[in-house]
Amino acid sequence: MFFTSRLCYVYIPMTPLSESSPKTTSPWTPCPVLGIESSCDETSAAILSSDGTVLSNVVSSQDSVHRQYGGVVPELAARAHLGTIDRVVQSALTQAQLTRQDLGAIAVTQGPGLAGALLVGLNYAKGLAFGLSLPLIGVNHLEGHIASAWLADPSFPFPCIVLVVSGGHTHLFRRDTDGRTQLLGCTRDDAAGEAFDKGAQMLGLDYPGGPAIDRLARQGNPKAVRFPLSRLQKSSLEFSFSGLKTSLLYRLRGMDQSARTAQAADLAAGYQEAIVRVLVDRAFVAVKSSGVQALAVVGGVSANSRLRALLTARAREEGIRLALPPMAYCTDNAAMIASAGRQLLISGQPPSADLEILPSLRAETYMDRAPLHAR
């Protein structure tokens, strides 16, 4: 049986995700948007109002399905999405106090992600859009995470630096006023969330690893057991976490079980500290080198309590505007997909009825794309 601890990191170009010609090119009038997200192990549906307000955001987690394997099993993830997606969409409509006939468009994650999982969400969205004669827009999962920075803080300024940090992604972007997005740096090996998951496995902690290490680290001293900080060149905006994992592995090999148990909290605190300090350091190097005054940190790892504390303190010290989405928008969710899709429609991106999944399309840089936030 094959499984992955999280999504593999990939690049998706921010150019139109489908070359298909829409049936109509008339301007889209803002109205309620249904967002659907199923790229990995969360089945999510959300409704945004005509003005972009989040009316509902329902997320069904599969942690209990994958916990015994210590990572996401793609086939099980796809099956869980199949059994859950219709109920999740209906729950989102009920919470928003709307019916399907009230919807004006559907936005769905097209990639990157697990192929089987993406197929479930995309095919459901295509069927629903066809049945209701609604425009369908494909959304890049990373664009969704970037859009989450403006969900709770619509006035967050441009230009800004955006750090997307999750189980599958550790990417630094510059987002300009005109909506141009430039990839500044990314991980050379593991994503930060993957480092958390694998570190938790070595420490014998529960799945998912990030929250488990976060909880245990609060009881430990981050200075008691020091781990190397994976800094590359001083001005580099890239990341590397494979050496950190190796360091934890060899340290544990040199300890007996009683020592591991006694020092578990300190080990977790030191390991976590090595990850989050590198994230904070590289993010602020990007802020300084780009000459901007705003930083957004999004993605599942942005929920880490130590990371949020260090970011908040550093931003206050340097006078930088910081956006940290609420917990509900940190992990994979459909509100961010609906928000990104809504802005694409407003900006003139044509919908398409025959989208295809793009689970692992690679590109060296992000291309220009319409703004995610209407100013």
URHUJO-V217219 format. One record per backbone hydrogen bond with DSSP energy under -0.5 kcal/mol. CO is the residue of the C=O (numbers start at 0). NH is the residue of the N-H. If there is no record, write none. Layout:
co:nh
CO:NH
CO:NH
This chain:
co:nh
3:71
12:14
27:29
31:103
31:104
32:34
32:47
33:106
34:45
35:108
36:43
38:113
40:61
41:43
42:59
43:36
44:57
45:34
46:54
46:55
47:32
48:51
52:48
52:54
55:46
57:44
58:60
59:42
61:64
61:65
62:66
65:68
65:69
65:70
66:69
71:3
71:73
72:76
73:77
74:78
75:79
76:80
77:81
78:82
79:83
80:83
80:84
83:87
84:88
85:89
86:90
87:91
88:92
89:93
90:94
91:95
92:96
92:97
93:96
98:101
99:102
103:134
104:33
105:136
106:35
107:138
109:357
110:140
113:117
114:118
115:119
116:120
117:121
118:122
119:123
120:124
121:125
122:126
123:127
124:128
125:129
126:130
127:131
128:132
128:133
129:132
134:105
135:351
136:107
138:109
138:110
139:143
140:144
141:145
142:146
143:147
145:148
146:149
146:150
147:150
147:151
152:155
158:292
159:174
160:295
161:163
161:172
162:164
162:297
163:170
164:300
164:301
165:192
165:193
168:165
169:186
170:163
171:183
171:184
172:161
173:175
173:181
174:158
174:159
175:178
179:175
181:173
181:183
184:171
185:238
190:194
191:195
192:196
193:197
194:198
195:199
196:200
197:201
198:202
199:204
200:203
207:211
208:212
209:213
210:214
211:215
212:216
213:217
215:218
216:219
219:221
220:223
220:224
227:229
228:230
232:235
238:187
240:244
241:245
242:246
243:247
244:248
245:249
246:250
247:251
248:252
249:253
251:254
255:259
256:260
257:261
258:262
260:263
262:266
263:267
264:268
265:269
266:270
267:271
268:272
269:273
270:274
271:275
272:276
273:277
274:278
275:279
276:280
277:281
278:282
279:283
280:284
281:285
282:286
283:287
284:288
285:289
286:290
286:291
287:290
292:320
293:160
294:322
295:162
296:324
297:164
298:301
299:302
300:303
303:307
304:308
305:309
306:310
307:311
308:312
309:313
310:314
311:315
312:316
313:317
314:318
314:319
320:294
321:323
322:296
325:328
326:329
326:330
332:336
333:337
334:338
335:339
336:340
337:341
338:342
339:343
340:344
341:345
342:346
343:348
344:347
358:112
371:373
